[in-house]
Amino acid sequence: MDPEVSLLLLCPPGGLSQEQVAVELSPAHDRRPLPGGDKTITAIWETRLQTQPWIFDAPKFRLHSAILASSSPQPQLLLNLGLTSYRDFLGTNWSSSASWLRQQGATDWGEKQAYLADPLGVGAILVTADDFLVFLRRSQQVAEAPGMVDVPGGHPEPQALCSGGIPQHKDLPGELVVRELFSSVLQEICDEVNVPPHTLSQPLLLGIACNETSAGRASAEFHVQCSLTSEEVRSYYMSGGPEAHESTGIIFVETQRVQRLQETEMWAQLCPSAKGAILLYNRHPPLQSGAGTSRLSHPSVPALSLQL
């Protein structure tokens, strides 16, 4: 296993549909106030704004825990979520004291993530009709992992479920949060890759991976099939989209090569979140959709070939 990433949850073979996932959103799942108060979070945020004035704070969902029940008739996943913010993420998970906060959380609460914001991200293993996985080269202007290679992704947004004001736990029913979780990954694909929504299948949740370079911040990774070929996807991407500024190029990798991607030079260029998505994808049997088949490679498949 790559030290930059760990796997928190591996869903059953084939992944989980939206109907198989439930959410409990509660203040009990929020992070704990820092020892001595949250003044350091404010200081880190103000310093960051001086060097990156384009970043902005926004509410996020916080992953507390995930419980998978395999009882019949279908597996059911319960996600225990709280609320946090991007500001708190930079002030905890990305702070120089993140390791100490994890140690202190384990000591004070028996939970190493207790003091961390841990905003839940989403990522997509996007597979084209001709069996290529889609990756993006991140812009140098993004706050996280500039210049690295990533899968399409982002965050589910609590604000999307509110007509206005600050999101409150009591105002966000679990079923709406689940819907936002699954719809957000499709929205991120459309915004970043610029493909039409009708070309995308319903997402299947493969599992949850944790970015150990940001103190265990979790991302839900999905499989999404696209009815377009890689060349058609490239054409849409090159015409630009709502979040075209977040990336500088698109990369296609044959699904047959992905099983051995960790043995290639490209692996070192991947963000931890992308590594987590690939590791989860490789642990699932072949995933099939009407538009094509995502095939896991045989050990004898030769070295990686990229379609740039």
PEBEL-V828313 format. One record per run of one state. SS is the DSSP state (a for helix, b for strand, c for the rest). FROM is the first residue (numbers start at 1). TO is the last residue. If there is no record, write none. Layout:
SS/FROM/TO
SS/FROM/TO
//
This chain:
c/1/4
b/5/10
c/11/15
b/16/16
c/17/17
a/18/20
b/21/25
c/26/26
a/27/29
c/30/38
a/39/51
c/52/58
b/59/69
c/70/75
b/76/85
a/86/91
c/92/97
a/98/109
c/110/118
b/119/119
c/120/120
b/121/127
c/128/131
b/132/138
c/139/148
b/149/150
c/151/152
b/153/155
c/156/157
a/158/161
c/162/168
a/169/171
c/172/173
a/174/193
c/194/196
a/197/199
b/200/200
c/201/203
b/204/211
a/212/214
c/215/216
b/217/226
c/227/229
a/230/238
c/239/243
a/244/246
b/247/254
a/255/258
c/259/260
a/261/263
c/264/264
a/265/269
b/270/270
c/271/271
a/272/282
c/283/286
b/287/289
c/290/291
b/292/294
c/295/305
b/306/307
c/308/308
//
